[in-house]
Structure formats: structure tokens, C-alpha cells
Amino acid sequence: MSSVPRLSVVTPCFNEAEGLPIFLADLRECLNAVGVSYEVVVVDDGSSDSSWDVVSGLDWPQLRGVRLLTNRGHQVALDAGLRAASGDYVVTMDSDGQHPPAAVAQLFEAAQSQRVDVVYGIRSDRSDDGWAKRQSAKAYYR
């Protein structure tokens, strides 16, 4: 692996100990399939569960953890992860499973092939979201 990763994935987490191992295993599989050097920066946003133990206990050389001692909020955690990331391309995603790890390859390919600075995905199916969440997402993306 080169000293500077081609791709960084930044993922904040807060009290995600139960689902984090599954998410990270899926992410690892997807990133290995992309075939470029990468790093994963997981930012523990002051979790009170064992999320940090999950992150720090994994044997995954491309995984780095950033630990915020108190909960500062999603945007602060995301900013901390972006500051720690060193890849040529950076993908941000939530660690709670709402963003599928398989999308990383599509986003990375789109950024490279279209030579653009920003690529983002929009969920096409929000049937599992409540009414308020669907309305706020609709307003945000409009």
C-alpha cells in the first residue's frame, strides 16, 4: 500500500457497538473489492457503550480510530474525521447502516470517471422512514 491512500472513508459513530462490527465487515469487503489503497477513519463521538472497543480491537491495518471524549454531535465528529483523512478522495457515510458500504465503489468510480470534486448519493427509497423524516429529506434535497 502506498503511503498516501487513494481513498478515505470517514464514518462517525455514536453508541453503535451492536451494529458496528457488521457495518465495518461489510465496508472492509467492499473496499477490498475496489482495488485501490484506502483508509477508514472511524470517529467515536463520545459513545457510552463499547463502540470504541470495537474500533480499537479490530485487526485491520487500514482502520484508524479518532475518539472524542464527549459527544459533540454528528457534524463535529464528521469534521474531526475529515481532518484526519489523508486520501485523494474522501467518502463520508454513517456507521449505523443507513448508508450501504457497496455505494462507496459507485461514488469513487463516478468521481474519477467524471473528474468532479463532489459526488453524493440520494436514497431513492424512503419507505422505511417516518413521515417527518421523509418530509425533511424532501425539503433538504429540493
Disulfide bonds with the S-S distance in Angstrom:
none
